[in-house]
Amino acid sequence: MWALRRAGNPLRFRAQQVVSARSFANLDVLGADAKSIEEHHGKDCQKPCCRRQSKPVVQLPHSSGQFVLSRTFSSQAGANSGDKEDELEDGFSDLEVPPETGNKDASSTSEDSSDEDAIDEIDLSDVKPEKEHMKRFQQSAFLQLMLDAPKNEVAKTLEKWTTDGNTADRSEVFFTLLNLRRRKWYRKALELMDWIEEAKLYELEERHYASRLDLVAKVSGLHSAEQYIEKIPSSHRGEIVYRTLLANCVAEANVRKAEQIFNKIKDLGLPITIFTYNQLLLLYKRVDKKKIADVLAMMENDNLKPSLFTYKLLVDTKGAFKDIEGMEKVVESMWGEGIKPDYMLQATIARHYIFNGHHEKAEALLESMEGDNIKENRNACKVLLPLYAFLGKKDEVERIWEMCGDNTRADEAISAIEAFGRLGDTDKAEKIFEDMSKKWKRPGSKIYNALLRVYANKNLFDKGKELAKQMRENGARMGIPTLDALVKLYIDAGEVEKGDNILHKLSHEYKLRPQFNSYRMLLEAYSKKGDIHNSEKIFNKLRQAGYSGRITQYQLLLQAYYMQNALLMDLERE
């Protein structure tokens, strides 16, 4: 597709080093190197990258010429997914964990760091620039009304509010919707959208219907979302609506439904955008990597160039295969198209360097990200902290953290807590948490989760339990990351059943869909004990939650049967 030179030229990380744009050529982005990796490391190789794999790396198709394009896809979810790759739940690897053990939840539609990820959920013309956001947040009476409204009583609250003579303009309403979404209060946001639609307050456009569709999918599931599409006026049932449904299918890793929606977009003659193709790439990166090359070929056929988000997926896929040379070629091609990697993409590259032993390249990249003056390059701090911790450079972590000073941002504090925790300095992580708690009075759930992960990773069971108790008492939201950390905390303490019970209780209480990784940890713990009953129970919960396309869960269930059989044989011999 996009020409990638075979020579291993250095990465270009500065804007003035952008190479000239290249014309389209045969796709050679992903398919060339998987087989060579497999051949290089024999089955008895004792390198860390090989020892961690439970089976050979999956071979992607090599593009030596033109691709044969098919009109539709065939569903083979999970048939060719590698074990560790299945655990990379996001479109590109999470900063806080090594690439081999990524476990971020797949519930988000796509990446937080990409401008390609956001569904057009609001009319952006109704919302003021970000720099005015905090001031407006503090002054918005309507937003405060929605934040304080009891669950399932949004309509009642709004009726009373309007009866009392209050009003809110269009801008205020959609600003409130944006903030509810940012807090993942989807149910409240949906109730507000229902009220807007039923009261016919404003003339809705396609993006507003797409926003409500997205909320329906998140709250009530894909089936209800499909039913809602039929209620949308035909004049507003366009590409944005269907790609929103597609993105939610991808979030659920529902391969069959995602392929159906993609083909429906084509059948209806709607334009196929880069957003749509990126969703397919994200889906197949998770469940069937051999199809990535097919999607790229279709993009070339439609004359669509990759976006920054596309490159993020390709870079991380190459890195997940430990193909550093191939990863560098993808980055080089990106520069050739005039696309500059953002901090998150550079951080992903650095992580793959680190965990594949290329520490000098990683350090050079981190220096480039930091720039000549880190104070003027403040946005890099939150990604540099965990990366220096991965390298074991405590002095650098302390230097970056000291620079943050009294004007510390929340994301920097969270990164610092996790960085010092990874370095084994739990006291420093706790000190940062305490200082930030005093500064912010009521710290949000993210900073609690950061320290809770430190306790879970260090097997500090009592401290973790006390922090979770404090979290509930202070009214901090018990979210999906909280559940994941608690499950790990209990499992590592040998309290598997209690971890199982907590996951069930809190996910039901807070109406949360746990991460795949939370279930995986439980299933792995039960399977090691040969506990068939609980292994099958967790396996069924995984399927009920929509996690049905990952080979890991099948391997762990088989392991449970094997372990039980081995235990029975031992008993017979005795």
Buried (B, 14 or more C-beta within 10 A) or exposed (E): BBBBEEEEEEBBBEEEEBBEEBEEEBBBBBBBBBBEBBEEBEEEEEEEBBEEBEEEBBBBBBBEEEBEEEEEBEBBBBEBBBBBBBBBBBBBBBBBBBBBBBBBBBBBBBBEBBEBBBBBBBBEEBBEEEEEBEEBBEEBEBBEBBBEBEEEEBBEBBEEBBEEEEEBEBBBBBBBBBBBBEBBBBBBBBBBBBBBBEEEBBEBEBBBBBBBBBBBBBBBEBEEBBEBBEEBEEEBBBBBBBBBBBBBBBBBBBBEBBBBBBEEBEEEEBEBBBBBBBBBBBBBBBBBBBBBBBBBBBBBEEEBBBBBBBBBBBBBBBBBBBBBEBBBBBBBBBBBBEBBBBBBBBBBBBBBBBBBBBBEBBBBBBEBBBEEEBEEBBEBBBBBBBBBBBBEBBEBBBBBBEEBEEEBEBBBBBBBBBBBBBBBBBEBBBEBBEEBBEEEEEBBBBBBBBBBBBBBBBEBBEBBBEBBEEBEEEEBBBBBBBBBBBBBBBBBBEBBBBBBEBBBEBBEEEEBBBBBBBBBBBBBBBBBBBBBEBBBBBBEBBEEBBBBBBBBBEBBBEBBBEBBEEEEEEEEEE
